[in-house]
Amino acid sequence: MTGQNEFEQLDCSAVIADVWLLLDHECDERARARLQHHLDTCRACFEVYGIEEKVKSLISRKCGGERAPEGLRERLSIEIRRTVILTESDLVADGESED
């Protein structure tokens, strides 16, 4: 995938799940560009990004210098992705049951 097609492939659930990677500078340049492009063109995701950025800043101020236990980031990332997937599944199921 290259060019504009690569940017169009990213959906909101993927952006929301990976927003912390962008905030923490833990994604590669290609992923950063894709996420940033989506945030630049999707107001809803940009608003979530802004909220997450404020949360990160608040945590940094209140917990200055403390380190999280090893593996916490990975566990949280898995739970966030699972929550996004479950939420999308629930929305699809709710939409199908109304027909």
Biopython code that builds the backbone (N, CA, C, O; Angstrom):
import numpy as np
from Bio.PDB.StructureBuilder import StructureBuilder

atoms = [
    (1, "MET", "N", (0.831, -1.182, 0.000)),
    (1, "MET", "CA", (0.000, 0.000, 0.000)),
    (1, "MET", "C", (0.874, 1.244, 0.000)),
    (1, "MET", "O", (1.845, 1.340, 0.751)),
    (2, "THR", "N", (0.516, 2.190, -0.851)),
    (2, "THR", "CA", (1.263, 3.431, -0.872)),
    (2, "THR", "C", (0.317, 4.587, -1.116)),
    (2, "THR", "O", (-0.833, 4.395, -1.513)),
    (3, "GLY", "N", (0.815, 5.797, -0.872)),
    (3, "GLY", "CA", (0.077, 7.005, -1.191)),
    (3, "GLY", "C", (-1.237, 7.131, -0.458)),
    (3, "GLY", "O", (-1.386, 6.683, 0.679)),
    (4, "GLN", "N", (-2.191, 7.756, -1.138)),
    (4, "GLN", "CA", (-3.490, 8.054, -0.538)),
    (4, "GLN", "C", (-4.245, 6.791, -0.129)),
    (4, "GLN", "O", (-4.932, 6.800, 0.892)),
    (5, "ASN", "N", (-4.137, 5.695, -0.904)),
    (5, "ASN", "CA", (-4.843, 4.463, -0.560)),
    (5, "ASN", "C", (-4.458, 3.960, 0.819)),
    (5, "ASN", "O", (-5.307, 3.461, 1.558)),
    (6, "GLU", "N", (-3.204, 4.085, 1.164)),
    (6, "GLU", "CA", (-2.734, 3.656, 2.482)),
    (6, "GLU", "C", (-3.435, 4.449, 3.579)),
    (6, "GLU", "O", (-3.817, 3.880, 4.601)),
    (7, "PHE", "N", (-3.607, 5.741, 3.385)),
    (7, "PHE", "CA", (-4.250, 6.583, 4.384)),
    (7, "PHE", "C", (-5.742, 6.289, 4.486)),
    (7, "PHE", "O", (-6.313, 6.385, 5.573)),
    (8, "GLU", "N", (-6.374, 5.939, 3.390)),
    (8, "GLU", "CA", (-7.805, 5.670, 3.395)),
    (8, "GLU", "C", (-8.146, 4.355, 4.093)),
    (8, "GLU", "O", (-9.295, 4.161, 4.490)),
    (9, "GLN", "N", (-7.189, 3.455, 4.251)),
    (9, "GLN", "CA", (-7.452, 2.149, 4.834)),
    (9, "GLN", "C", (-7.633, 2.179, 6.347)),
    (9, "GLN", "O", (-8.151, 1.218, 6.914)),
    (10, "LEU", "N", (-7.230, 3.232, 7.003)),
    (10, "LEU", "CA", (-7.250, 3.311, 8.456)),
    (10, "LEU", "C", (-8.638, 3.726, 8.928)),
    (10, "LEU", "O", (-9.150, 4.765, 8.510)),
    (11, "ASP", "N", (-9.254, 2.918, 9.802)),
    (11, "ASP", "CA", (-10.571, 3.290, 10.308)),
    (11, "ASP", "C", (-10.472, 3.860, 11.720)),
    (11, "ASP", "O", (-9.431, 3.767, 12.371)),
    (12, "CYS", "N", (-11.565, 4.447, 12.178)),
    (12, "CYS", "CA", (-11.571, 5.149, 13.465)),
    (12, "CYS", "C", (-11.215, 4.232, 14.629)),
    (12, "CYS", "O", (-10.495, 4.655, 15.534)),
    (13, "SER", "N", (-11.689, 3.007, 14.635)),
    (13, "SER", "CA", (-11.395, 2.117, 15.765)),
    (13, "SER", "C", (-9.896, 1.837, 15.870)),
    (13, "SER", "O", (-9.361, 1.742, 16.974)),
    (14, "ALA", "N", (-9.220, 1.706, 14.737)),
    (14, "ALA", "CA", (-7.768, 1.485, 14.755)),
    (14, "ALA", "C", (-7.041, 2.720, 15.271)),
    (14, "ALA", "O", (-6.068, 2.603, 16.017)),
    (15, "VAL", "N", (-7.504, 3.890, 14.881)),
    (15, "VAL", "CA", (-6.875, 5.130, 15.340)),
    (15, "VAL", "C", (-7.049, 5.281, 16.845)),
    (15, "VAL", "O", (-6.087, 5.581, 17.552)),
    (16, "ILE", "N", (-8.261, 5.077, 17.338)),
    (16, "ILE", "CA", (-8.525, 5.213, 18.767)),
    (16, "ILE", "C", (-7.699, 4.199, 19.556)),
    (16, "ILE", "O", (-7.175, 4.521, 20.623)),
    (17, "ALA", "N", (-7.579, 2.983, 19.040)),
    (17, "ALA", "CA", (-6.802, 1.957, 19.739)),
    (17, "ALA", "C", (-5.314, 2.302, 19.782)),
    (17, "ALA", "O", (-4.618, 1.928, 20.726)),
    (18, "ASP", "N", (-4.824, 3.008, 18.768)),
    (18, "ASP", "CA", (-3.390, 3.292, 18.676)),
    (18, "ASP", "C", (-2.999, 4.716, 19.043)),
    (18, "ASP", "O", (-1.833, 5.087, 18.913)),
    (19, "VAL", "N", (-3.954, 5.520, 19.500)),
    (19, "VAL", "CA", (-3.654, 6.925, 19.777)),
    (19, "VAL", "C", (-2.555, 7.080, 20.830)),
    (19, "VAL", "O", (-1.764, 8.021, 20.760)),
    (20, "TRP", "N", (-2.498, 6.171, 21.801)),
    (20, "TRP", "CA", (-1.453, 6.258, 22.827)),
    (20, "TRP", "C", (-0.076, 5.977, 22.248)),
    (20, "TRP", "O", (0.917, 6.539, 22.708)),
    (21, "LEU", "N", (-0.008, 5.111, 21.241)),
    (21, "LEU", "CA", (1.284, 4.873, 20.588)),
    (21, "LEU", "C", (1.802, 6.158, 19.959)),
    (21, "LEU", "O", (2.997, 6.450, 20.016)),
    (22, "LEU", "N", (0.903, 6.916, 19.363)),
    (22, "LEU", "CA", (1.289, 8.190, 18.770)),
    (22, "LEU", "C", (1.701, 9.183, 19.850)),
    (22, "LEU", "O", (2.721, 9.860, 19.715)),
    (23, "LEU", "N", (0.924, 9.273, 20.908)),
    (23, "LEU", "CA", (1.235, 10.203, 22.000)),
    (23, "LEU", "C", (2.562, 9.880, 22.674)),
    (23, "LEU", "O", (3.299, 10.782, 23.073)),
    (24, "ASP", "N", (2.862, 8.599, 22.797)),
    (24, "ASP", "CA", (4.087, 8.168, 23.476)),
    (24, "ASP", "C", (5.275, 8.016, 22.528)),
    (24, "ASP", "O", (6.350, 7.583, 22.941)),
    (25, "HIS", "N", (5.080, 8.372, 21.259)),
    (25, "HIS", "CA", (6.140, 8.253, 20.248)),
    (25, "HIS", "C", (6.660, 6.820, 20.178)),
    (25, "HIS", "O", (7.867, 6.595, 20.093)),
    (26, "GLU", "N", (5.742, 5.852, 20.214)),
    (26, "GLU", "CA", (6.113, 4.437, 20.195)),
    (26, "GLU", "C", (5.746, 3.748, 18.888)),
    (26, "GLU", "O", (5.767, 2.520, 18.812)),
    (27, "CYS", "N", (5.411, 4.516, 17.866)),
    (27, "CYS", "CA", (5.112, 3.891, 16.580)),
    (27, "CYS", "C", (6.146, 4.347, 15.554)),
    (27, "CYS", "O", (6.778, 5.393, 15.704)),
    (28, "ASP", "N", (6.301, 3.542, 14.516)),
    (28, "ASP", "CA", (7.274, 3.904, 13.491)),
    (28, "ASP", "C", (6.754, 5.080, 12.660)),
    (28, "ASP", "O", (5.597, 5.483, 12.786)),
    (29, "GLU", "N", (7.613, 5.611, 11.825)),
    (29, "GLU", "CA", (7.286, 6.814, 11.046)),
    (29, "GLU", "C", (6.085, 6.597, 10.127)),
    (29, "GLU", "O", (5.249, 7.488, 9.977)),
    (30, "ARG", "N", (5.998, 5.436, 9.523)),
    (30, "ARG", "CA", (4.884, 5.139, 8.617)),
    (30, "ARG", "C", (3.561, 5.115, 9.372)),
    (30, "ARG", "O", (2.576, 5.702, 8.923)),
    (31, "ALA", "N", (3.536, 4.436, 10.520)),
    (31, "ALA", "CA", (2.316, 4.385, 11.330)),
    (31, "ALA", "C", (1.964, 5.776, 11.845)),
    (31, "ALA", "O", (0.792, 6.152, 11.873)),
    (32, "ARG", "N", (2.975, 6.539, 12.252)),
    (32, "ARG", "CA", (2.730, 7.891, 12.738)),
    (32, "ARG", "C", (2.080, 8.749, 11.650)),
    (32, "ARG", "O", (1.135, 9.491, 11.917)),
    (33, "ALA", "N", (2.590, 8.643, 10.437)),
    (33, "ALA", "CA", (2.042, 9.422, 9.323)),
    (33, "ALA", "C", (0.594, 9.034, 9.043)),
    (33, "ALA", "O", (-0.250, 9.899, 8.809)),
    (34, "ARG", "N", (0.306, 7.731, 9.067)),
    (34, "ARG", "CA", (-1.066, 7.262, 8.823)),
    (34, "ARG", "C", (-2.012, 7.753, 9.912)),
    (34, "ARG", "O", (-3.099, 8.251, 9.618)),
    (35, "LEU", "N", (-1.593, 7.612, 11.179)),
    (35, "LEU", "CA", (-2.427, 8.067, 12.289)),
    (35, "LEU", "C", (-2.640, 9.575, 12.227)),
    (35, "LEU", "O", (-3.760, 10.058, 12.393)),
    (36, "GLN", "N", (-1.567, 10.311, 11.987)),
    (36, "GLN", "CA", (-1.668, 11.769, 11.946)),
    (36, "GLN", "C", (-2.572, 12.223, 10.804)),
    (36, "GLN", "O", (-3.363, 13.151, 10.971)),
    (37, "HIS", "N", (-2.460, 11.578, 9.654)),
    (37, "HIS", "CA", (-3.320, 11.926, 8.521)),
    (37, "HIS", "C", (-4.788, 11.710, 8.888)),
    (37, "HIS", "O", (-5.633, 12.558, 8.598)),
    (38, "HIS", "N", (-5.088, 10.590, 9.517)),
    (38, "HIS", "CA", (-6.470, 10.321, 9.908)),
    (38, "HIS", "C", (-6.955, 11.370, 10.907)),
    (38, "HIS", "O", (-8.068, 11.881, 10.782)),
    (39, "LEU", "N", (-6.127, 11.687, 11.888)),
    (39, "LEU", "CA", (-6.503, 12.701, 12.877)),
    (39, "LEU", "C", (-6.726, 14.061, 12.220)),
    (39, "LEU", "O", (-7.597, 14.820, 12.646)),
    (40, "ASP", "N", (-5.960, 14.367, 11.205)),
    (40, "ASP", "CA", (-6.103, 15.644, 10.504)),
    (40, "ASP", "C", (-7.391, 15.724, 9.698)),
    (40, "ASP", "O", (-7.875, 16.818, 9.404)),
    (41, "THR", "N", (-7.951, 14.567, 9.337)),
    (41, "THR", "CA", (-9.136, 14.561, 8.477)),
    (41, "THR", "C", (-10.402, 14.073, 9.169)),
    (41, "THR", "O", (-11.479, 14.128, 8.576)),
    (42, "CYS", "N", (-10.301, 13.599, 10.401)),
    (42, "CYS", "CA", (-11.466, 13.057, 11.118)),
    (42, "CYS", "C", (-11.637, 13.816, 12.435)),
    (42, "CYS", "O", (-10.867, 13.630, 13.377)),
    (43, "ARG", "N", (-12.643, 14.660, 12.483)),
    (43, "ARG", "CA", (-12.846, 15.498, 13.667)),
    (43, "ARG", "C", (-13.122, 14.671, 14.919)),
    (43, "ARG", "O", (-12.612, 14.989, 15.993)),
    (44, "ALA", "N", (-13.923, 13.615, 14.792)),
    (44, "ALA", "CA", (-14.262, 12.785, 15.960)),
    (44, "ALA", "C", (-13.005, 12.170, 16.577)),
    (44, "ALA", "O", (-12.827, 12.205, 17.795)),
    (45, "CYS", "N", (-12.150, 11.615, 15.750)),
    (45, "CYS", "CA", (-10.914, 11.013, 16.263)),
    (45, "CYS", "C", (-9.970, 12.079, 16.801)),
    (45, "CYS", "O", (-9.282, 11.857, 17.798)),
    (46, "PHE", "N", (-9.937, 13.235, 16.144)),
    (46, "PHE", "CA", (-9.082, 14.320, 16.626)),
    (46, "PHE", "C", (-9.513, 14.769, 18.021)),
    (46, "PHE", "O", (-8.668, 15.076, 18.861)),
    (47, "GLU", "N", (-10.827, 14.809, 18.271)),
    (47, "GLU", "CA", (-11.318, 15.188, 19.596)),
    (47, "GLU", "C", (-10.911, 14.154, 20.640)),
    (47, "GLU", "O", (-10.510, 14.520, 21.745)),
    (48, "VAL", "N", (-11.010, 12.867, 20.307)),
    (48, "VAL", "CA", (-10.569, 11.819, 21.232)),
    (48, "VAL", "C", (-9.073, 11.960, 21.485)),
    (48, "VAL", "O", (-8.618, 11.847, 22.623)),
    (49, "TYR", "N", (-8.312, 12.206, 20.430)),
    (49, "TYR", "CA", (-6.867, 12.403, 20.563)),
    (49, "TYR", "C", (-6.574, 13.552, 21.524)),
    (49, "TYR", "O", (-5.685, 13.443, 22.368)),
    (50, "GLY", "N", (-7.311, 14.642, 21.400)),
    (50, "GLY", "CA", (-7.118, 15.788, 22.285)),
    (50, "GLY", "C", (-7.397, 15.449, 23.736)),
    (50, "GLY", "O", (-6.673, 15.886, 24.630)),
    (51, "ILE", "N", (-8.442, 14.672, 23.972)),
    (51, "ILE", "CA", (-8.772, 14.243, 25.336)),
    (51, "ILE", "C", (-7.658, 13.357, 25.879)),
    (51, "ILE", "O", (-7.216, 13.542, 27.013)),
    (52, "GLU", "N", (-7.202, 12.397, 25.078)),
    (52, "GLU", "CA", (-6.140, 11.493, 25.509)),
    (52, "GLU", "C", (-4.851, 12.264, 25.792)),
    (52, "GLU", "O", (-4.117, 11.941, 26.726)),
    (53, "GLU", "N", (-4.584, 13.280, 24.981)),
    (53, "GLU", "CA", (-3.389, 14.098, 25.180)),
    (53, "GLU", "C", (-3.463, 14.829, 26.524)),
    (53, "GLU", "O", (-2.466, 14.928, 27.238)),
    (54, "LYS", "N", (-4.643, 15.334, 26.859)),
    (54, "LYS", "CA", (-4.829, 16.015, 28.149)),
    (54, "LYS", "C", (-4.689, 15.035, 29.307)),
    (54, "LYS", "O", (-4.091, 15.364, 30.332)),
    (55, "VAL", "N", (-5.241, 13.825, 29.148)),
    (55, "VAL", "CA", (-5.115, 12.801, 30.190)),
    (55, "VAL", "C", (-3.644, 12.467, 30.408)),
    (55, "VAL", "O", (-3.186, 12.376, 31.547)),
    (56, "LYS", "N", (-2.910, 12.285, 29.323)),
    (56, "LYS", "CA", (-1.480, 11.976, 29.445)),
    (56, "LYS", "C", (-0.741, 13.088, 30.174)),
    (56, "LYS", "O", (0.106, 12.819, 31.025)),
    (57, "SER", "N", (-1.054, 14.319, 29.848)),
    (57, "SER", "CA", (-0.413, 15.460, 30.504)),
    (57, "SER", "C", (-0.741, 15.492, 31.994)),
    (57, "SER", "O", (0.135, 15.745, 32.821)),
    (58, "LEU", "N", (-1.992, 15.238, 32.329)),
    (58, "LEU", "CA", (-2.414, 15.220, 33.731)),
    (58, "LEU", "C", (-1.704, 14.106, 34.500)),
    (58, "LEU", "O", (-1.216, 14.326, 35.608)),
    (59, "ILE", "N", (-1.650, 12.927, 33.916)),
    (59, "ILE", "CA", (-0.963, 11.800, 34.560)),
    (59, "ILE", "C", (0.508, 12.136, 34.762)),
    (59, "ILE", "O", (1.080, 11.849, 35.814)),
    (60, "SER", "N", (1.108, 12.736, 33.766)),
    (60, "SER", "CA", (2.520, 13.100, 33.867)),
    (60, "SER", "C", (2.762, 14.088, 35.007)),
    (60, "SER", "O", (3.736, 13.959, 35.749)),
    (61, "ARG", "N", (1.888, 15.061, 35.142)),
    (61, "ARG", "CA", (2.045, 16.047, 36.219)),
    (61, "ARG", "C", (1.835, 15.421, 37.591)),
    (61, "ARG", "O", (2.562, 15.735, 38.534)),
    (62, "LYS", "N", (0.851, 14.542, 37.709)),
    (62, "LYS", "CA", (0.499, 13.972, 39.010)),
    (62, "LYS", "C", (1.405, 12.815, 39.426)),
    (62, "LYS", "O", (1.599, 12.576, 40.618)),
    (63, "CYS", "N", (1.955, 12.105, 38.458)),
    (63, "CYS", "CA", (2.766, 10.921, 38.772)),
    (63, "CYS", "C", (4.213, 11.125, 38.363)),
    (63, "CYS", "O", (4.940, 10.148, 38.180)),
    (64, "GLY", "N", (4.639, 12.334, 38.218)),
    (64, "GLY", "CA", (5.967, 12.675, 37.714)),
    (64, "GLY", "C", (7.061, 11.701, 38.098)),
    (64, "GLY", "O", (7.392, 11.557, 39.275)),
    (65, "GLY", "N", (7.617, 11.036, 37.109)),
    (65, "GLY", "CA", (8.766, 10.179, 37.316)),
    (65, "GLY", "C", (8.469, 8.740, 37.703)),
    (65, "GLY", "O", (9.366, 7.900, 37.639)),
    (66, "GLU", "N", (7.249, 8.427, 38.099)),
    (66, "GLU", "CA", (6.943, 7.039, 38.475)),
    (66, "GLU", "C", (6.880, 6.173, 37.225)),
    (66, "GLU", "O", (6.410, 6.614, 36.177)),
    (67, "ARG", "N", (7.351, 4.953, 37.344)),
    (67, "ARG", "CA", (7.323, 4.009, 36.231)),
    (67, "ARG", "C", (6.245, 2.970, 36.466)),
    (67, "ARG", "O", (6.079, 2.462, 37.576)),
    (68, "ALA", "N", (5.520, 2.665, 35.413)),
    (68, "ALA", "CA", (4.499, 1.628, 35.485)),
    (68, "ALA", "C", (5.171, 0.258, 35.486)),
    (68, "ALA", "O", (6.289, 0.115, 34.991)),
    (69, "PRO", "N", (4.497, -0.748, 36.040)),
    (69, "PRO", "CA", (5.056, -2.105, 36.039)),
    (69, "PRO", "C", (5.288, -2.610, 34.612)),
    (69, "PRO", "O", (4.571, -2.232, 33.685)),
    (70, "GLU", "N", (6.288, -3.459, 34.451)),
    (70, "GLU", "CA", (6.568, -4.058, 33.146)),
    (70, "GLU", "C", (5.315, -4.773, 32.631)),
    (70, "GLU", "O", (4.601, -5.421, 33.395)),
    (71, "GLY", "N", (5.065, -4.648, 31.358)),
    (71, "GLY", "CA", (3.943, -5.349, 30.743)),
    (71, "GLY", "C", (2.615, -4.617, 30.832)),
    (71, "GLY", "O", (1.647, -5.033, 30.196)),
    (72, "LEU", "N", (2.541, -3.545, 31.598)),
    (72, "LEU", "CA", (1.268, -2.838, 31.754)),
    (72, "LEU", "C", (0.802, -2.245, 30.433)),
    (72, "LEU", "O", (-0.377, -2.347, 30.093)),
    (73, "ARG", "N", (1.707, -1.630, 29.688)),
    (73, "ARG", "CA", (1.323, -1.027, 28.412)),
    (73, "ARG", "C", (0.728, -2.067, 27.473)),
    (73, "ARG", "O", (-0.283, -1.813, 26.819)),
    (74, "GLU", "N", (1.353, -3.234, 27.408)),
    (74, "GLU", "CA", (0.856, -4.299, 26.526)),
    (74, "GLU", "C", (-0.522, -4.779, 26.974)),
    (74, "GLU", "O", (-1.414, -4.962, 26.144)),
    (75, "ARG", "N", (-0.703, -4.985, 28.278)),
    (75, "ARG", "CA", (-2.015, -5.426, 28.786)),
    (75, "ARG", "C", (-3.094, -4.384, 28.504)),
    (75, "ARG", "O", (-4.206, -4.730, 28.106)),
    (76, "LEU", "N", (-2.768, -3.119, 28.710)),
    (76, "LEU", "CA", (-3.737, -2.055, 28.437)),
    (76, "LEU", "C", (-4.067, -1.975, 26.952)),
    (76, "LEU", "O", (-5.228, -1.798, 26.582)),
    (77, "SER", "N", (-3.065, -2.103, 26.113)),
    (77, "SER", "CA", (-3.280, -2.068, 24.673)),
    (77, "SER", "C", (-4.212, -3.195, 24.229)),
    (77, "SER", "O", (-5.107, -2.977, 23.413)),
    (78, "ILE", "N", (-4.003, -4.384, 24.760)),
    (78, "ILE", "CA", (-4.865, -5.527, 24.434)),
    (78, "ILE", "C", (-6.294, -5.254, 24.881)),
    (78, "ILE", "O", (-7.236, -5.504, 24.130)),
    (79, "GLU", "N", (-6.463, -4.748, 26.087)),
    (79, "GLU", "CA", (-7.805, -4.460, 26.604)),
    (79, "GLU", "C", (-8.499, -3.366, 25.803)),
    (79, "GLU", "O", (-9.700, -3.453, 25.548)),
    (80, "ILE", "N", (-7.759, -2.344, 25.407)),
    (80, "ILE", "CA", (-8.351, -1.271, 24.602)),
    (80, "ILE", "C", (-8.813, -1.821, 23.265)),
    (80, "ILE", "O", (-9.924, -1.528, 22.823)),
    (81, "ARG", "N", (-7.972, -2.614, 22.619)),
    (81, "ARG", "CA", (-8.360, -3.201, 21.333)),
    (81, "ARG", "C", (-9.568, -4.119, 21.495)),
    (81, "ARG", "O", (-10.474, -4.110, 20.661)),
    (82, "ARG", "N", (-9.582, -4.901, 22.553)),
    (82, "ARG", "CA", (-10.703, -5.809, 22.793)),
    (82, "ARG", "C", (-11.982, -5.013, 23.021)),
    (82, "ARG", "O", (-13.042, -5.390, 22.522)),
    (83, "THR", "N", (-11.895, -3.930, 23.761)),
    (83, "THR", "CA", (-13.058, -3.095, 24.029)),
    (83, "THR", "C", (-13.583, -2.478, 22.745)),
    (83, "THR", "O", (-14.794, -2.447, 22.524)),
    (84, "VAL", "N", (-12.695, -1.988, 21.898)),
    (84, "VAL", "CA", (-13.111, -1.397, 20.631)),
    (84, "VAL", "C", (-13.786, -2.444, 19.772)),
    (84, "VAL", "O", (-14.820, -2.161, 19.167)),
    (85, "ILE", "N", (-13.240, -3.635, 19.700)),
    (85, "ILE", "CA", (-13.831, -4.707, 18.900)),
    (85, "ILE", "C", (-15.187, -5.101, 19.458)),
    (85, "ILE", "O", (-16.142, -5.255, 18.696)),
    (86, "LEU", "N", (-15.295, -5.267, 20.767)),
    (86, "LEU", "CA", (-16.572, -5.623, 21.368)),
    (86, "LEU", "C", (-17.604, -4.537, 21.139)),
    (86, "LEU", "O", (-18.759, -4.844, 20.842)),
    (87, "THR", "N", (-17.227, -3.298, 21.265)),
    (87, "THR", "CA", (-18.156, -2.199, 21.057)),
    (87, "THR", "C", (-18.661, -2.198, 19.626)),
    (87, "THR", "O", (-19.859, -2.024, 19.401)),
    (88, "GLU", "N", (-17.782, -2.386, 18.656)),
    (88, "GLU", "CA", (-18.205, -2.442, 17.264)),
    (88, "GLU", "C", (-19.120, -3.631, 17.023)),
    (88, "GLU", "O", (-20.110, -3.502, 16.303)),
    (89, "SER", "N", (-18.818, -4.781, 17.603)),
    (89, "SER", "CA", (-19.657, -5.966, 17.448)),
    (89, "SER", "C", (-21.033, -5.722, 18.037)),
    (89, "SER", "O", (-22.040, -6.109, 17.445)),
    (90, "ASP", "N", (-21.084, -5.086, 19.194)),
    (90, "ASP", "CA", (-22.359, -4.781, 19.824)),
    (90, "ASP", "C", (-23.186, -3.852, 18.948)),
    (90, "ASP", "O", (-24.398, -4.035, 18.834)),
    (91, "LEU", "N", (-22.557, -2.858, 18.327)),
    (91, "LEU", "CA", (-23.273, -1.932, 17.459)),
    (91, "LEU", "C", (-23.836, -2.648, 16.240)),
    (91, "LEU", "O", (-24.971, -2.389, 15.841)),
    (92, "VAL", "N", (-23.061, -3.538, 15.650)),
    (92, "VAL", "CA", (-23.534, -4.299, 14.497)),
    (92, "VAL", "C", (-24.691, -5.194, 14.916)),
    (92, "VAL", "O", (-25.702, -5.266, 14.218)),
    (93, "ALA", "N", (-24.552, -5.878, 16.054)),
    (93, "ALA", "CA", (-25.606, -6.764, 16.535)),
    (93, "ALA", "C", (-26.876, -5.974, 16.832)),
    (93, "ALA", "O", (-27.969, -6.429, 16.496)),
    (94, "ASP", "N", (-26.757, -4.809, 17.450)),
    (94, "ASP", "CA", (-27.922, -3.979, 17.738)),
    (94, "ASP", "C", (-28.600, -3.528, 16.455)),
    (94, "ASP", "O", (-29.828, -3.517, 16.375)),
    (95, "GLY", "N", (-27.829, -3.162, 15.465)),
    (95, "GLY", "CA", (-28.379, -2.714, 14.191)),
    (95, "GLY", "C", (-29.098, -3.830, 13.460)),
    (95, "GLY", "O", (-30.112, -3.582, 12.807)),
    (96, "GLU", "N", (-28.598, -5.054, 13.553)),
    (96, "GLU", "CA", (-29.220, -6.196, 12.883)),
    (96, "GLU", "C", (-30.517, -6.598, 13.558)),
    (96, "GLU", "O", (-31.451, -7.042, 12.890)),
    (97, "SER", "N", (-30.589, -6.448, 14.879)),
    (97, "SER", "CA", (-31.777, -6.900, 15.593)),
    (97, "SER", "C", (-32.967, -5.989, 15.365)),
    (97, "SER", "O", (-34.104, -6.397, 15.601)),
    (98, "GLU", "N", (-32.728, -4.739, 14.903)),
    (98, "GLU", "CA", (-33.817, -3.805, 14.676)),
    (98, "GLU", "C", (-34.496, -4.048, 13.342)),
    (98, "GLU", "O", (-35.609, -3.565, 13.137)),
    (99, "ASP", "N", (-33.874, -4.773, 12.430)),
    (99, "ASP", "CA", (-34.454, -5.003, 11.097)),
    (99, "ASP", "C", (-35.583, -5.978, 11.139)),
    (99, "ASP", "O", (-36.178, -6.280, 10.104)),
]
sb = StructureBuilder()
sb.init_structure("model")
sb.init_model(0)
sb.init_chain("A")
sb.init_seg("    ")
for serial, (resi, resn, name, xyz) in enumerate(atoms, 1):
    if name == "N":
        sb.init_residue(resn, " ", resi, " ")
    sb.init_atom(name, np.array(xyz, "f"), 0.0, 1.0, " ", f" {name:<3s}", serial, name[0])
structure = sb.get_structure()
